[in-house]
Amino acid sequence: MPHSHLLLLFVCLPLLRGAQNASLGGIAVNSVDQKPLAKVNIRLVSTTQAYGAMSDAGGRFSITDILPGAYQVVPERGGFFPARALSLGSILKLRPGDNITDYTVEMTPQAVISGRVLDEYGDPLPSAGVLAESLGADPAHRYPTLALVAALGRPTRVATNYRGEFRIAVPPGSYHIAAHLQEQQIKEIRTDGTSVPTYAYTYYPAALTKTQATTIEAKPGEEVRGIEIRLARQQLFSISGVVSGFPAGSNPLPTLFMMGPGHGEAVSVDPEGRFVKADLVAGQYRLTAQYSDGKISSRGERSIALSTADIRDVVLPLSELGSIEGRIEIKGGQPLDCGTVHLRPTDPADHLMMAMTRDEISAPIGPDGKFLFNSVLPVAYILRIESLAVNSYLESILLNGVEQPYVNQFRVPANPRSSTLRIIVNPNGGQISGTIVHKDGSQAHGHPTLSPLDPSKEVHHAFETTTIIIGDEDTSPLPPPPPFPPPPPPESALQV
């Protein structure tokens, strides 16, 4: 008798598991003419699982025995891009027993831009880099973005062949096409009085700025031919100087980061703090130096306009970094007695500078709700708190007694070096549940979010909300939120 029970258990377990799994089926179509599209590889990807199926001649596909969970829908087919409504940000949540049979995958035919890159004499330039720069999101939200193209592993930039020719596939939209030559790893020395040709980052047809560039309209399934970019010559300059304010004979040395037109890079510093950076194009540069030996942490920065000549004897003094002492309170006065506070710079240059040692800074929350950050850069930060209770949200933050306009962002002043941060958490957030449907009443799938119509509320809860819309959305515009407050004026910033 016990043996028969055991046999029944082994027989039922697979059936029970299958009944709890989900399935997804539907059709893949061309977003332009809505005709069925064959040979589309539809993939469902989560952090631990991946499922897939290929659409047949009628565009139909079916994926069965899917473990319940949240998945990204990633459709792929040569010559097409996923339509916007199925971007990589779209999440499909499958519950136990779900059997979806009417899921529609829309694919947009790619556009192609082709042409040549030439020098100032009209000769072709091989191995030149060509980049398509999108002029912004399609107002009707019909097509995917370049960010999606990169996420799919498609090239967003190409190199010219030995004839100087290029061909780049892009989502339909408006573009500026730019070209440039990569710097040679080994500098060429000439003694005949000539110089190595140096070309600027040039927009089609031969423009040095975006305002002078000609816009190219790329349509679905069409190729724009005959684009010729004639690279413009440019003069190069250098910036040199010294980083001061660190102990003599220090090991490690200060780190120096330079952010310039279109890129940023580290610059070497010798034991006396001297530095030289050559081969720079004209433009605005930001120098940021940082030093830490485990006991002392300091930083300095300076902005430099490079225009018609080399800039020498730049002095970049370091100032000791400050600290932030804070407390997190549940609204009503009770402290939040667990979790972690994280700070991450909002400016990419500050993030890159911090990434030399740390990706973000973190501090544990003590039993009295207090936390402490040491060696804090005087920049703007995004604040994040781990382990908030369900329905709790950030209501306000006060820096040195002043309430900040953004609930999750603030700027650390250079002086005073010690700041206080008070964070108020409201435990009384609400919940909203519902169903998303298409206009015909059929169920839609995706990740809904809420965006308040009141601009002040949008800013006040900027950390809690995003603006992803799925399905047949209402495209009426929402009031724009106020911009993030600008940095303080120079007299209150770190002086170097």
N, C-alpha and C positions, 0 to 999 in steps of 0.2 A: 504493500500500500504506500509506504513512503516513497518508493521508487516512482510510482505513477504521478505523484505530486511533483516530484523533481522534474520529470519529463515535461509536464504541463508548464512548469515555470520557464524552462528553456525554450519551449515552443512559443510562449506568449511574449517573452521579452522583445524579440525583434519586431513583432507585430505592434506592440505598444510603442516602441521607439519610432517606427514609421508613422504611426498615427499622430505622434506629437510633432513631427517635422513639418516643414512648409514646402510649397511649390510656387513657381512663378512662370507664367506663360504670357504670350502676347504677340505683337507684330512689330517689325522694324520697318520704318518708312522713310522716304526722301522728304525732308522738311519743305522743299520748294514745291513739289507737285503732289505730295502725299501718296505717291505710288509705293507699293511694297518693295522692300530692298533685301536682296539675297546676300548671303555670305557676310553678314554682320556678326562679329564675335561679341556676344553679350556676356560680360563678366560681373559677378557679384563678389566683392572683396571686403573682408573684415580684417580685424587685427590678427585673427587666428585661422580663418578659413577663406577659401576661394572656390567659387563654382563658375561654370561657364556652359554656353551652348552656342551653336551656329544657326542663324536664320536660314530657312529653306528657300526654294524658288518663289514661294508665295509670301516671303517675309516672316513666316511664323517661327517661333522658337518656344522651347519648354525646358525648364530646369526643375528637377524633382529632388525630394529627400534632402531639403536644405535645413540645416540646424537653425532654430530660431535665433534672432539677433538683429543687429543694425549692420547694413551693408551699403557700400558705395556701388552705384551702377556705372560700369565703365564699358560702353560700347565702342568697338573699334572696327574700322574697315578702310582699306586703302583708298585714297581720293576723297575721304569724307572726314568731318569732325562731328563730335556729338553736339546736338543743338543745346542752347543755353539751359533749357528747362531740365536737362539731364547732365549738368556739369558735375565735376568731381565733388562739389560741395553738397550735392543732393544725397540724402540718406534715406534708404528704404528700410523700414523696420518691419520684420516678419515675426509674427507671433506663432506659438504652437498651433498647428492645424490650419494655418492660412493656406488658401488655394486660390491664388490670383491668376486669372486667365485672360485679362484684357489690358495688360500693361503695354503701353506704346513707347517705343524707342524711336526718336527722331534723329536723323543724321543729315547734316548740312554739307552739300558739295563744296570742296575746297576751292579757293581761288589761287591763281599762280601769278607771280610777278617775275619777269625775266629781263635781262639786259646785259650791259657790259660796264666794267670800271676801267677808266682811261687815265693816263697822266696828263700833264699840262700840254704835251705835244700831240695828244690824240692817240698815243700808243697804248695797247692793252696792258693791264697790270695783273699778273697772276698772283694767286694766294692772298688777294685782298679780302678782308672780312666785310660782309654785307649784312645789314640788320634792318628788319622791318619794324618800325615803331608805330604802334597803333595810336590814333588820335583820340581814343576814348571809347567808352562802351557804346554800342549801337543803341540809339534812343528807343527803338522798338523792341529791344532785347531779343532779336531774332537769331543772332549768331553767337558762337562761343568767343571767348577772349584769348589773348595771347598767353595769359597765365595758364589757361587750360591746355593750350598747345604744348607748353613746356612741361606741364604735369603729365601729359601723355607720352613724353619722351620724343616728341617731334622736334626737329631743329627749328629754332626761331632766328638763327643766323647761319649763314653759309659762307663758303670761301669760293672765290673765282677760280676757274680752271686756267690752263696755260694760255688760252685765248682771251682771258679777262672776262669770261662769261659767267653769269650766275643765274640760278633759277630757284626761287623760294616759294613754298606752299604756305598759305596763310588762310585764316578764316575770312570770309567776306567782310569788307569794311573799308575805312579810310586810313591811309598810311603815309608816313614819310619814310623814304628809303635812304639809308646812310651807308657810307663805306669808309674804310680806314685800312692802313697797313700796320701790321704788327711790328713792334720794335725788335730789332735784331738782338739776340742774346749776347753776341760778342761785338763790341763797338769796332767800327771800321776806321782805320787810321789812313789819312791821305796826305801826301807831301807834294802834290802837283798843283796846289792852290785851289782845287775844287772841294766841294763839300757833299756829304751824303744827302740825297734828296729827303726832305722831311715833309710829310703831307699831313694836313689837318683832317680831323673827323669831318667829312663832307656830306651834305645832304643833296639829294637830287634837285636840280641838275648839277649845280656847282656852288652850293650855298654853305656858308660857315655857321649859320644859325637857323633854328627852326622857323623863325618868322620869315626868312627868305626862301624857305623850301617850297617846292611844288607838291601839292597833295595828289596822291594816286588813289583812285577808287577801284577797289577789287570786288568783282561781282561773283556770285556763286557759279561754279562750273566754268568760269571764263579765265583766260590768260591775258594779262597786260604785257605786251611785248615792246621791245625797242627802248627800254629805259637805260640811258647812258649817263653815268655819273663821272664827272671829270674832277679828279681830286685836286684840291687847292694846296699850294705850298704854304708853309707856316714857319715862323721864326721861333726858336726855342730859347728858354732862359733857365736860370738857376736860382735857388734860394739857399743861403748858407748862414750859419750862426752858431749859437752855443746854448745848451740847456744848463741852467745854474740852479743852486739851492739844494744839492744832494751831497752827502759826505764824500770827501776825497778818498780815492782808492776803493770805492764801493764795488761790491760784487754781489748781486747783479747790477748792471748799469741801468739807467733810465730807459724806458721804451718811448719811442717817438712815432706818432702816426700822422700822416698827412692826407687830408681829404681835399681833392681838387675837382676840376671839371670832369664829371662822369666816372670818377673812380677814386679809390683810396688805397694807400699802401704804407707799409712800415718803412722807416728810414733809420739807418744805423747811426749810433752815437758812440764816439770814442771815449776812453777813460776820462778825458778832460771835458766831456760834454759837447764837443764840437760835432757838427753835422754839415753835410753838403748834399743837396738833391739837384741834379742837373736834368736837362732834356725835358723841361716843363713848358707846356703851352701857356699862353696868356690867359688869365682868368683869376677867379677868387679862390684862395686856399685857406684851409684851417689847419693849424699845427696844434697837436695835443700831445703833451708829454706826461708821463706818469712814472713814479718811483715807489718801490716798496721793498723793504728788507725784512719784513715780518714784525718790525717794531714801529717803524715810521712809514707812513703812506702820504705821498704828496702828489700834486698835479698842477699843471699850468697849461694855458692855451692862448692862442693868438691867431687873429685873422689877418691875411696879407693879400693885397691886390697886386697881381703881377701883370704888367702891361707892356712897357717898352724897353726895359733893361733888367739886368740881374739885380737881385736884392741880397745884400751882404750884411754881416754884423747884426743879424737878428738875435735878440736876447730873449730867452724864454725861461723866466724864473719859476721855480716850483713852490707851491704853498701847501702846508700840511692840510690833509683832508679832515673834515669834521665828522660829527656823529649825529644820530637821530635816536632820541629816547621817546618811546611811545607807549600808549595804553589803548586797548580795545575794550569797548563797553557795549553790553547789551542795552538797548534803549530802556531807560529807567534807572541806570546806574550800576547794574551788576556787571562784573568783569567777565570777559570771555577767557576761560582758563585752560584752553588747549588749542593746538593747531600751530601753524607756521605762517609767517608773513614773508612774502617775496616781493622784491623790487627789481624792475627791469627797465633800462633806459628807453625812452620813446624815440630818440634820435639815432638813426643807423650809425652815425659816426661814433657816438658815445657807446653804443652797443659793441661795435667792433673794438673800440679801445678797451672796454671792460673784458671782452672775450679773450684778451691776451692772458688773463689770469682766471676770470670767472665769467660764466654765462649770465648769471643773475646773482643777487645777494639775498640771503635768507636769514631769518632770525626766529627762534622758537618763542612761543607765547607762554609766559610763566603763569603760575597759579593765580596771581593777582592781575592777570591780563596785560602785564607789561612786557615790552620787548626792547632790544637795543641793537642798533646798527652802528658799527665803527667803520672808519675809512670810507666815508660816503662821498662820491663825486658830486660837485655842485651843478647838477643837471636836472632835467625833467624825467620823472619816473612813472611807470604804470604799476599800481599796487594790486597784489593778489593775495587772498587769504585761503589757506587750506582748511578743511574740516568744519566749514560752517554748517549749522543744523539745517534740516529741510525747512523750506519756506523762509529762511533768513536771507537778508540781503544788505549790502552796504548802503547806509542812508546818507552819511556825510563824513568828511574828514576835515580836521582843523590843523593847519600847520602854523606853529607859533601863535596859536590863538585865533587865527584867521580862517574862516570857512572857505574851502576851495571850490571853484566853479564846477569842476569835474569830480564825480564821486570816487573815481579810481586813479586820478592823475594829480600830480603836484610837482612843483619845481623847488629843489633844495637851494637856498641862497648860499653864496660864498661866505657871507658874514651875516649873522654870527656863525661861528663854526659848529656850535652845538644847537640843534633844533629839537622842538617837541612836536609830536604828532599824536593827535587824539582821533580815534576812529570809532564811529557810532554804527552799531549793527542793529537793524530792526528785525525782530523775530516773527513779525506778523505779516509776512508776505502771503499772497493768495495763490490759488491754483485755478487754472482754466482747462477744461476738457471739452472735446468736441470731435467732429468728423469733417474732413476735407473732401469735397466732391467737385467734379467737373460740372460744366453748365448743363449737361444732359442728365445730371443726377448720379452718374457712376462714380465709384470711389476713386479718389486720387491718392497718390502715395508720395511721401517726401518728409521734410523736416520743417514744420511750421514754426514761425517766431512772431513776436509782437513788437510793434514799433509805435509808441505813443504819438498822437497827433499834436500834442502840446510840445513845442520845441524845448521848453525848459525842462520838461519831464524826460525828453529824449536825452538831453545832456546829463540830467541828474541820475539816470539809470544807464549811462552809456556802457557800463561794464556788463550789465545783465542782458542787453538786447543786441540782436543783429538784424539785418534787413534782407534775409533770403526769402524769396517768394516763389511758390511752386504752383503748377497747374495753370488754369485760366485765371490769371490775376487781374485785379482792378489796377489799371495803370495810371490812375489819376495821381498827380504829384503830391507828395507830402511836404509840409513846411520844412525848409532846411534848418538843421540845428545851428546854433551860433558856433563860430570857429573856436579852436582851442586858444587860450590866451597866449599872446606872444611872449618871448623871453623878456626879462626885465631890461630897462635901458642900460647902456654901457656903464654908467657910473655906479650901478649897484651890482654889476657882474664882477667876476674874478679879474682883477687888474694884473696884467703881465707887461 
